[in-house]
Each structure stands twice: as structure tokens, then as C-alpha cells.
Amino acid sequence: MTTVHPSRAVAPAQLASDPVLGGLVGLIGDAHGDAGFLRGAATILAQRGCTSLVQLGNFGLIWSGTRAESRALDELNGTLAKLGLRLYVVLGSLENYDLIDALPRDASGTVQIFSHIDLLPRSGVVLAGNGGLADPVHAIGWLSGAASLDRSLRVPGRNWWPAELTTDAQAQGLLSSPIGPDVVLAHEALATPGLLAYLGDGAGWDPSDLTYARTAQREHTERVLSVLDPGKETLTVSGRYHLRHSERTILRRGTADGATQPVPVRQEILDRERTPGCFAVLDLRGPVPLLEAP
């Protein structure tokens, strides 16, 4: 996967000749360590013609570091190898960041845990398209992390890690890109009116956990909005909330003069593992990215 760095000039001809994910990208919601689900999803998405796969956080297969976990990863990797697909993971909240951060990374910050499974750096932008010189090429951004709403019920270092929140420095792969993304992939979702209405007032949750999660979501939303092109609708796709949600809305971001600016977005949230809305296909072959059921 080729990362677009801020220092690298990108001309239109280069965009058309350097697709990264291919024209059909299979997107997969929360997996929570269910390798069987991921094998099945990969098979279905391969039948749909996908050229690569991206899992949107709460991957959960680097959790305990056990032999059983290693076998599950090996079996998943074997399935991906047979299908000729590579799986890229955008990290979420419930990940063992102590184990993950100890793994070796390449120059771009990617962790290759098996031949066909990569953990992406905490943020970035890549170029993707169908591959022909005359075909459209789209900038695909991603931003990892989210806040665990049940943090107070978890044990730090055992089933919760404070590194689940992406820092400003870790977000620079997206925020400093010279190319505004056409699509943003993430575990966390934008704080859109429809999603916030669904989530309600948070009754029943610990107040400090609720504040922690809401603050993190607002920060995520502000970061993403800061890089979007206000002149067009941008597609965002995420997981996290264990529901299938579609929403078109206009959000507002602050400007340097203290005013606000409207930014149109289309938000799509994928459901968790083994549900009807847990994966989709991102079609990048045309001038506008499309999200379709597999």
C-alpha cells in the first residue's frame, strides 16, 4: 500500500497510474476476534470481484498473543492467499495496543503480521482506482482509534488500552496530506445528527465514560472535517456502533476567521460480525465512489 506523503508532489498522470486498493474494495465492520467470520466475509467479497479488503477496527485477533490466536491468524491468512486478496486493518478501540505497538513496522508505519494481513498506521491517504491510465483514481483516507464507552468496566493492560485514542501526531498521515480524500475509512463515526439521535442521551452509562467517548467522537469529527473538500459530498465509512446506518447531512467546521463553513457528507456505518449489514463493497471504478451491498 502506497502512502501519499505531504512532501510528495502528485500530478494527475501519476494518480491514474498508481492505483493501490484496486477498483473494488471490500469493507468489513467490527470483527471482535472472529476469524471464521472474516474468512467467510473474504470469500463472499472475493466472489463479488473485490481487489482488496479493509477491516474497520475492533479486529480483535491481536489480543492475547496465544497460540490459538496465532493459528486463527494463520488460517485467515491462508484463506486470503487462496483468494488472492490482501486484508488491511484500520485499528479501532478494543485492540491490544501493547502487543501491536511492539510489532516491527515498515517505513510507512504498516505492520505486516502475515503475508496477506497488514495493520495500517494510525492514519494516512492512499490512491485507489481500476488501474487503467484513463480510469478515475480516488484518494482514500483513513483514521484509526475510538474511545471505549465501557472503559470504567475494563482493566487497563488486560482488556483496555489508553492508546486506543489516536494522538495529534498519529493523525498527521491524514491531516497533512496534500490531497483531500474522496473517501474516509475509520472505526469511529462522525457525530452526525441522525447517529446522535439514535445514540440518545447515554442513560445507563457511567458519566465519565460518556464524556470520554463523546469528547473523542467530537475530536474525530473535527479532524475529518478539517481535510474534506466543502465543494463536494465526501463518503465516510466506519464501524463501532453495531448497527447499519446511512445518512446524508451537512456538518459545519470552523474557519480561520472564526466563522463556520458547511461540509456535505454521506456517512455509512457497517454493523458488527455475522449480521446482514456487516460488510459492503466500495466501487472506485467510476468518477464518484459508490458503496454497495455485496
C-alpha positions as CSV (number, residue, x, y, z in Angstrom):
1,M,0.0,0.0,0.0
2,T,1.5,3.3,-1.1
3,T,1.1,6.2,1.3
4,V,0.8,9.8,-0.1
5,H,3.3,11.9,1.9
6,P,2.9,15.7,2.2
7,S,6.3,16.3,0.7
8,R,5.5,14.3,-2.5
9,A,4.1,16.3,-5.4
10,V,1.3,14.4,-7.1
11,A,0.4,15.1,-10.7
12,P,-2.8,13.8,-12.4
13,A,-0.8,11.4,-14.6
14,Q,0.7,9.9,-11.5
15,L,-2.7,9.5,-9.9
16,A,-4.0,7.5,-12.9
17,S,-1.0,5.2,-13.0
18,D,-0.8,4.3,-9.3
19,P,-3.9,2.5,-8.0
20,V,-3.4,1.0,-4.6
21,L,-6.5,-0.8,-3.5
22,G,-7.9,-1.5,-6.9
23,G,-11.3,-0.7,-8.2
24,L,-13.5,-2.8,-5.9
25,V,-12.6,-2.7,-2.2
26,G,-14.4,-5.0,0.3
27,L,-15.2,-3.2,3.6
28,I,-15.8,-5.2,6.7
29,G,-17.2,-4.0,10.0
30,D,-16.2,-4.9,13.6
31,A,-14.9,-8.5,13.8
32,H,-14.1,-8.8,17.6
33,G,-11.7,-11.7,17.0
34,D,-14.0,-13.8,14.9
35,A,-11.6,-15.3,12.4
36,G,-14.3,-17.6,11.0
37,F,-16.4,-14.6,10.2
38,L,-13.5,-12.9,8.5
39,R,-12.8,-16.0,6.3
40,G,-16.4,-16.1,5.3
41,A,-16.6,-12.4,4.5
42,A,-13.4,-12.6,2.5
43,T,-14.8,-15.4,0.4
44,I,-18.1,-13.6,-0.3
45,L,-16.3,-10.4,-1.2
46,A,-13.9,-12.3,-3.5
47,Q,-16.9,-13.7,-5.3
48,R,-18.1,-10.1,-5.7
49,G,-14.8,-9.3,-7.5
50,C,-13.1,-7.3,-4.8
51,T,-9.5,-6.5,-5.3
52,S,-8.6,-5.9,-1.7
53,L,-10.2,-5.8,1.8
54,V,-10.3,-3.3,4.6
55,Q,-11.5,-4.1,8.1
56,L,-12.7,-1.1,10.0
57,G,-11.5,-1.7,13.5
58,N,-12.0,-3.9,16.6
59,F,-10.1,-6.5,14.6
60,G,-9.5,-8.4,17.9
61,L,-7.1,-11.0,16.6
62,I,-4.1,-9.5,18.3
63,W,-5.5,-9.6,21.8
64,S,-4.0,-12.2,24.0
65,G,-0.9,-13.4,22.0
66,T,-1.9,-17.0,22.4
67,R,-1.1,-19.9,20.1
68,A,-4.8,-20.3,19.4
69,E,-4.8,-16.7,18.2
70,S,-1.8,-17.3,16.0
71,R,-3.5,-20.3,14.5
72,A,-6.6,-18.3,13.8
73,L,-4.5,-15.6,12.0
74,D,-2.6,-18.3,10.0
75,E,-5.9,-19.9,8.9
76,L,-7.3,-16.4,7.9
77,N,-4.1,-15.7,6.0
78,G,-4.3,-19.0,4.2
79,T,-7.8,-18.2,3.0
80,L,-6.7,-14.7,1.9
81,A,-3.8,-16.2,0.0
82,K,-6.0,-18.7,-1.8
83,L,-8.4,-15.9,-2.8
84,G,-5.5,-13.6,-3.9
85,L,-6.7,-10.8,-1.5
86,R,-4.9,-8.7,1.0
87,L,-6.6,-7.6,4.2
88,Y,-5.7,-4.1,5.6
89,V,-6.9,-3.3,9.1
90,V,-7.8,0.2,10.3
91,L,-7.4,-0.2,14.1
92,G,-10.2,0.5,16.5
93,S,-10.8,0.8,20.2
94,L,-10.7,-2.7,21.5
95,E,-7.2,-3.6,20.3
96,N,-4.2,-4.7,22.4
97,Y,-2.0,-1.8,21.6
98,D,0.7,-3.1,23.9
99,L,1.2,-6.0,21.6
100,I,0.6,-4.1,18.4
101,D,3.0,-1.3,19.2
102,A,5.7,-3.8,19.9
103,L,5.5,-5.3,16.4
104,P,8.0,-4.2,13.7
105,R,6.8,-1.7,11.2
106,D,8.0,-0.8,7.7
107,A,9.0,2.7,6.6
108,S,5.4,3.7,6.1
109,G,4.4,2.5,9.6
110,T,2.5,-0.6,8.4
111,V,2.7,-3.8,10.4
112,Q,2.7,-6.9,8.2
113,I,1.6,-9.6,10.6
114,F,1.2,-12.3,7.9
115,S,1.8,-12.3,4.1
116,H,-1.8,-11.2,3.4
117,I,-2.7,-9.2,6.5
118,D,-1.5,-5.7,7.3
119,L,-2.2,-3.4,10.2
120,L,-2.3,0.1,8.8
121,P,-0.6,3.0,10.5
122,R,-2.9,5.2,12.6
123,S,-3.8,7.5,9.7
124,G,-2.9,8.1,6.1
125,V,-4.1,8.6,2.5
126,V,-3.7,6.2,-0.4
127,L,-4.6,6.3,-4.1
128,A,-7.0,3.7,-5.5
129,G,-8.7,3.0,-8.8
130,N,-9.2,0.5,-11.5
131,G,-5.7,0.6,-12.8
132,G,-6.0,1.9,-16.4
133,L,-4.3,5.2,-17.4
134,A,-7.7,6.7,-18.3
135,D,-9.5,5.4,-15.3
136,P,-10.5,7.6,-12.4
137,V,-8.3,7.5,-9.3
138,H,-9.6,8.4,-5.9
139,A,-7.8,9.5,-2.7
140,I,-8.8,7.2,0.2
141,G,-8.1,8.4,3.7
142,W,-8.2,6.6,7.0
143,L,-8.1,7.4,10.7
144,S,-7.9,4.8,13.4
145,G,-9.0,4.7,17.0
146,A,-12.0,5.4,19.2
147,A,-13.0,5.6,22.8
148,S,-14.4,2.6,24.7
149,L,-17.7,3.6,26.2
150,D,-17.4,0.9,28.9
151,R,-13.8,2.0,29.9
152,S,-14.6,2.0,33.6
153,L,-15.6,-1.7,33.5
154,R,-12.3,-2.7,31.9
155,V,-8.9,-3.4,33.3
156,P,-6.0,-1.3,31.8
157,G,-3.4,-3.5,30.2
158,R,-5.7,-6.5,30.2
159,N,-8.8,-5.6,28.2
160,W,-8.4,-1.8,27.7
161,W,-5.5,0.3,26.4
162,P,-5.3,4.1,26.6
163,A,-3.6,4.1,23.2
164,E,-7.0,3.5,21.6
165,L,-7.2,7.2,21.2
166,T,-5.2,8.5,18.2
167,T,-2.9,11.4,19.0
168,D,-2.5,14.6,17.0
169,A,0.9,13.3,15.8
170,Q,-0.5,10.0,14.8
171,A,-3.3,11.7,12.9
172,Q,-0.9,13.6,10.7
173,G,-0.9,11.0,8.0
174,L,-4.4,12.1,7.1
175,L,-4.3,15.8,8.3
176,S,-1.1,16.7,6.5
177,S,-1.9,15.0,3.2
178,P,-1.7,17.3,0.1
179,I,-4.8,15.5,-1.3
180,G,-8.3,15.9,0.2
181,P,-9.8,12.4,0.4
182,D,-12.8,11.3,-1.6
183,V,-13.5,8.6,1.0
184,V,-12.5,8.4,4.6
185,L,-12.4,5.0,6.4
186,A,-12.4,4.8,10.2
187,H,-13.6,2.8,13.2
188,E,-15.2,5.9,14.8
189,A,-18.1,7.6,13.0
190,L,-18.8,11.3,12.6
191,A,-21.1,13.0,15.1
192,T,-23.9,13.4,12.6
193,P,-27.5,14.4,13.7
194,G,-29.0,11.0,12.8
195,L,-26.4,9.0,14.6
196,L,-26.6,11.2,17.7
197,A,-30.4,10.9,17.7
198,Y,-30.0,7.2,17.7
199,L,-27.5,7.1,20.5
200,G,-29.7,9.3,22.7
201,D,-28.7,10.8,26.0
202,G,-26.5,8.0,27.1
203,A,-28.7,7.0,30.0
204,G,-27.2,4.0,31.9
205,W,-23.6,4.7,31.0
206,D,-21.0,5.9,33.5
207,P,-21.0,9.7,33.2
208,S,-17.2,9.9,33.0
209,D,-17.1,7.2,30.3
210,L,-19.8,9.0,28.4
211,T,-17.9,12.3,28.5
212,Y,-14.7,10.4,27.4
213,A,-16.4,8.8,24.4
214,R,-18.3,11.9,23.3
215,T,-15.2,14.1,23.5
216,A,-13.2,11.6,21.4
217,Q,-16.0,11.4,18.8
218,R,-16.1,15.2,18.6
219,E,-12.3,15.3,18.1
220,H,-12.5,12.6,15.4
221,T,-15.3,14.6,13.6
222,E,-13.3,17.8,13.7
223,R,-10.2,16.1,12.4
224,V,-12.0,14.5,9.5
225,L,-14.0,17.6,8.6
226,S,-10.7,19.7,8.5
227,V,-9.5,17.7,5.5
228,L,-12.7,17.4,3.5
229,D,-13.5,19.4,0.3
230,P,-16.5,21.5,1.2
231,G,-17.4,21.7,-2.5
232,K,-18.4,18.1,-2.8
233,E,-20.1,15.4,-0.7
234,T,-17.5,13.1,0.9
235,L,-18.2,9.4,1.7
236,T,-17.2,8.2,5.2
237,V,-17.4,4.5,6.2
238,S,-17.0,3.2,9.7
239,G,-17.9,0.5,12.2
240,R,-18.0,0.7,16.0
241,Y,-21.8,1.2,16.7
242,H,-23.0,-2.3,15.9
243,L,-25.7,-1.1,13.5
244,R,-26.1,-0.4,9.8
245,H,-26.7,3.3,9.4
246,S,-26.9,5.5,6.3
247,E,-27.1,9.3,6.5
248,R,-26.6,12.3,4.3
249,T,-26.1,15.6,6.1
250,I,-24.2,18.9,6.1
251,L,-21.9,19.4,9.0
252,R,-20.0,22.6,9.8
253,R,-16.4,23.3,10.5
254,G,-14.6,26.3,11.9
255,T,-12.7,28.7,9.7
256,A,-9.6,30.8,10.4
257,D,-11.7,34.0,10.7
258,G,-13.9,32.4,13.4
259,A,-16.9,31.7,11.1
260,T,-18.2,28.2,10.1
261,Q,-18.3,26.5,6.8
262,P,-20.8,23.9,5.6
263,V,-19.3,20.5,4.6
264,P,-21.6,17.9,2.9
265,V,-21.0,14.2,4.0
266,R,-22.5,10.8,3.3
267,Q,-22.0,8.6,6.4
268,E,-22.2,4.9,6.2
269,I,-21.8,2.7,9.3
270,L,-21.3,-1.1,9.0
271,D,-22.7,-3.5,11.5
272,R,-20.7,-6.0,13.6
273,E,-19.7,-9.5,12.6
274,R,-22.3,-12.0,11.4
275,T,-25.1,-9.5,10.8
276,P,-26.7,-8.7,7.4
277,G,-25.1,-5.2,7.3
278,C,-21.5,-6.2,8.3
279,F,-19.8,-5.7,5.0
280,A,-20.1,-3.8,1.7
281,V,-18.2,-3.1,-1.5
282,L,-16.6,0.3,-2.2
283,D,-16.7,0.8,-6.0
284,L,-13.9,3.1,-7.2
285,R,-14.2,2.4,-10.9
286,G,-16.2,5.5,-11.8
287,P,-15.9,9.2,-11.3
288,V,-17.8,9.1,-7.9
289,P,-17.1,6.4,-5.3
290,L,-20.1,4.2,-4.7
291,L,-20.9,2.0,-1.7
292,E,-22.9,-1.2,-2.5
293,A,-24.2,-4.3,-0.7
294,P,-22.1,-7.3,-1.7
